[in-house]
Amino acid sequence: MFDARFSMLDDRCSMFDSRCWMSDVRFSMLDDGFLKNNNIIMENKYDYKQLDVYKETKGLVKNVYAYMKKFPKEEQFALCDQLRRAVISIPSNIAEGSGRRSSKEQVHFLDIAFGSLCEVDCQLDVACDLGYMSRDEYGQVSVQIQKIGAMISGLRKRHLGK
């Protein structure tokens, strides 16, 4: 069970109206991917945790954090700090976008995730040039970055209907 706390947008809306949000409602997740509230069952359309691209980006976060442990201490509040923010932004924006109602909004957050992915690639390239990671290490993570980029692009095209 988890709390879903949202602001009420319109008291006249029914619970199933997409313009409304529920206020202070308890939900439980059923095995078939539906949310249950009292005796009302609602489909959980925005389950980002099931997306392959989300799972892959979490793996990238773990890998980048592991590489950053090898960086010199003087980079902990410079390059590492920027890299940490950029890499965590990728799965975060995928999750936030999947919770949006319109395809346009979902694509907007996928674009932000893609931009953060490019930022991570740039920062790791610089880290490699500075000798903080080897060319082989950068090559391995670069393959993962390219794969994620293709996955984000594919999801984006799907939302745009192309």
C-alpha positions as CSV (number, residue, x, y, z in Angstrom):
1,M,0.0,0.0,0.0
2,F,1.2,3.5,-0.7
3,D,-0.2,7.0,-0.3
4,A,-1.1,8.9,-3.4
5,R,-1.5,12.6,-2.4
6,F,-2.6,14.9,-5.1
7,S,-4.3,18.2,-5.1
8,M,-8.0,18.2,-6.1
9,L,-8.4,20.1,-9.4
10,D,-12.2,20.0,-9.7
11,D,-14.6,18.8,-7.1
12,R,-17.2,18.2,-9.8
13,C,-15.1,15.5,-11.6
14,S,-15.7,11.8,-11.1
15,M,-12.9,9.6,-10.0
16,F,-12.4,8.2,-13.5
17,D,-12.3,11.6,-15.2
18,S,-8.7,12.2,-16.5
19,R,-8.9,15.9,-15.5
20,C,-9.1,15.0,-11.8
21,W,-6.6,13.9,-9.3
22,M,-7.4,12.1,-6.1
23,S,-6.8,13.6,-2.7
24,D,-5.5,11.5,0.2
25,V,-6.5,8.1,-1.2
26,R,-4.9,4.8,-0.3
27,F,-4.1,2.4,-3.1
28,S,-2.8,-1.1,-3.4
29,M,-1.2,-2.7,-6.5
30,L,-2.8,-5.8,-7.8
31,D,-0.8,-8.6,-9.5
32,D,-2.4,-7.7,-12.9
33,G,-1.0,-4.2,-13.0
34,F,-4.2,-2.4,-11.7
35,L,-4.6,-0.1,-8.8
36,K,-7.3,-0.9,-6.3
37,N,-9.0,1.8,-4.1
38,N,-11.8,0.4,-2.0
39,N,-13.8,-1.5,-4.5
40,I,-12.8,0.6,-7.5
41,I,-10.1,-0.7,-9.8
42,M,-8.1,1.6,-12.1
43,E,-5.5,0.7,-14.7
44,N,-1.9,1.7,-13.9
45,K,-0.9,3.1,-17.3
46,Y,2.3,4.8,-16.3
47,D,4.4,2.0,-14.9
48,Y,7.9,3.3,-16.0
49,K,9.6,0.5,-14.0
50,Q,8.5,-2.0,-16.7
51,L,10.3,0.0,-19.4
52,D,13.5,-1.7,-20.7
53,V,15.1,1.8,-21.2
54,Y,14.4,2.7,-17.5
55,K,16.1,-0.6,-16.4
56,E,19.0,0.0,-18.7
57,T,19.5,3.6,-17.4
58,K,19.5,2.4,-13.8
59,G,22.4,0.1,-14.8
60,L,24.2,3.1,-16.3
61,V,23.8,5.0,-13.0
62,K,25.4,2.1,-11.1
63,N,28.3,1.9,-13.6
64,V,29.0,5.6,-13.6
65,Y,28.9,5.7,-9.8
66,A,31.4,2.9,-9.7
67,Y,33.7,4.7,-12.1
68,M,33.5,7.9,-10.1
69,K,34.8,6.1,-7.0
70,K,38.2,6.0,-8.8
71,F,38.2,9.7,-9.6
72,P,40.6,11.9,-7.5
73,K,39.3,13.5,-4.4
74,E,39.7,17.0,-5.9
75,E,37.0,16.1,-8.5
76,Q,34.4,15.0,-5.9
77,F,32.8,18.5,-5.8
78,A,33.5,19.4,-9.5
79,L,33.2,16.8,-12.3
80,C,31.8,14.1,-10.0
81,D,29.1,16.4,-8.7
82,Q,28.0,17.4,-12.3
83,L,28.2,13.8,-13.5
84,R,26.1,12.5,-10.6
85,R,23.3,15.1,-11.3
86,A,23.4,14.3,-15.1
87,V,23.3,10.5,-14.8
88,I,20.5,10.4,-12.3
89,S,18.6,12.8,-14.4
90,I,18.2,10.2,-17.2
91,P,16.0,7.6,-15.4
92,S,14.3,10.4,-13.4
93,N,13.1,12.2,-16.6
94,I,12.0,8.9,-18.1
95,A,9.9,8.2,-15.0
96,E,8.5,11.8,-14.8
97,G,7.6,11.7,-18.5
98,S,5.8,8.4,-18.2
99,G,3.6,9.9,-15.6
100,R,2.4,12.7,-17.9
101,R,-0.9,12.5,-19.7
102,S,-0.1,13.7,-23.2
103,S,2.4,12.3,-25.7
104,K,3.8,15.8,-26.2
105,E,4.7,16.0,-22.5
106,Q,6.1,12.5,-22.5
107,V,8.3,13.3,-25.5
108,H,9.5,16.5,-23.8
109,F,10.8,14.5,-20.9
110,L,12.4,11.9,-23.1
111,D,14.2,14.8,-24.9
112,I,15.5,16.0,-21.5
113,A,16.7,12.5,-20.7
114,F,18.5,12.2,-24.0
115,G,20.2,15.6,-23.4
116,S,21.4,14.4,-20.0
117,L,22.7,11.2,-21.6
118,C,24.7,13.3,-24.0
119,E,26.0,15.3,-21.1
120,V,27.1,12.1,-19.3
121,D,28.9,10.9,-22.4
122,C,30.8,14.3,-22.7
123,Q,31.8,14.3,-19.1
124,L,33.0,10.7,-19.2
125,D,35.0,11.5,-22.4
126,V,36.6,14.4,-20.5
127,A,37.3,12.2,-17.5
128,C,39.0,9.7,-19.9
129,D,41.1,12.6,-21.4
130,L,42.2,13.6,-17.8
131,G,43.2,10.0,-17.1
132,Y,40.5,9.3,-14.5
133,M,39.3,6.3,-16.5
134,S,40.9,4.2,-19.2
135,R,39.9,4.2,-22.9
136,D,38.7,0.6,-22.4
137,E,36.4,1.7,-19.5
138,Y,35.1,4.6,-21.5
139,G,34.5,2.3,-24.5
140,Q,32.4,0.0,-22.4
141,V,30.3,2.7,-20.9
142,S,30.0,4.4,-24.4
143,V,28.4,1.2,-25.8
144,Q,25.9,1.3,-23.0
145,I,25.2,5.0,-23.7
146,Q,24.7,4.4,-27.4
147,K,22.2,1.6,-26.6
148,I,20.3,3.8,-24.2
149,G,20.3,6.6,-26.8
150,A,18.7,4.3,-29.4
151,M,16.1,3.1,-26.8
152,I,15.1,6.6,-25.9
153,S,14.9,7.5,-29.6
154,G,12.7,4.5,-30.3
155,L,10.4,5.3,-27.4
156,R,10.2,8.9,-28.5
157,K,9.2,7.8,-32.1
158,R,6.5,5.5,-30.6
159,H,5.0,8.4,-28.7
160,L,5.1,10.6,-31.8
161,G,3.4,7.8,-33.8
162,K,6.3,7.6,-36.4
